[in-house]
Amino acid sequence: MARSLKDPIGGKLEAFHGSAGHSLADIGLLRLHEILVSIPSVTGDENAIAMFLKDLLTHDFQVKLQQVPDLEHVSDEPSLRRPRFNVFAHPHGHRQTPLLLTSHIDTVPPYLPYSLRNHDEIWGRGSVDAKGCVAAQLQAYQQLVDSGQMDAKAVSFLFVVGEERTGDGMQAANQLGLSWDTVIFGEPTELKLASGHKGLLILKIKAHGKAAHSGYPELGESAIDSTYLYFHRKIGRLSAGVAANVIAKEAEADIGIRIAAGNSATMQKTVHDIVHQVDQRLEVEFVGGTYGPVNIDHDVPGFETVTVNYGTDIPNLNGDHKRYLYGGGSILVAHSDDEHIRIQDLRDAVDGYQRLILYALEG
């Protein structure tokens, strides 16, 4: 007999990849979470997880795959690049709904495989950020529909790519031409409602030096000095030089700065001035979407509130909708080798999403 999709954890995953005929009602929370985490989906390579969600949701929803342009440097071999898709699922015949639940399906690198540890901890890349949110949102919806507490035609889902890099998935979603009364965004908030989050400024600094033989470094000028010495605590990626025995003539650093006050235009000018105070020769390029601090609705009774230091896709989605940010797990382990979530937090997140859904639809 085939293993049930509702088995809590374990079993072969091959049966579910690209399988038709299964619906959301066939699969339990922990099994769904396991499958999602087990599918690698580092930003730029989200095709497989999008295809899985399409197949899973097609039974209950009308599913649109919205293609998002490829990212550069995902693969040096064009034949290995697979199309990237947002997954938009809405009730059959009801493209416009009052409520949207959304999260992202891409992760930071590197891929870390799924594992169960200490009996109640699920480890793996995306277990917290943000596949735990995807699984909990879908299960919250299914349980409310099964119990008759909500109309299945009231909710749509949008699972986007690219959140961990530039937000290009959510930016592309604006082209769907839709609006909602309320949007619930899924990110790890430790089961609290976020009342706001910091803004984000992403920049690339290019430095120029003078090449020389590494045996005679005094004859050259390392381009690394201008970037690393002054900005090392903010550098996320640093590339420089051509060989170990050559003083680096060129260096390039990618830096992310969180904005606690003001707006992105003011901060760009401030950062530009600071960089040029360090070295007039440094080139500054602001990349990706930048935005100032974000205020978030947090008026739902019964939730603790919190402000968070990370960025989200909230400012990338146009509209005057109410917006909530919620999810299980802690951002403090996201993006690390220790990324994990407690099973109870996953279950509690389902309950929290149910309360948010009912509040949004009754409000």
Disulfide bonds with the S-S distance in Angstrom:
none
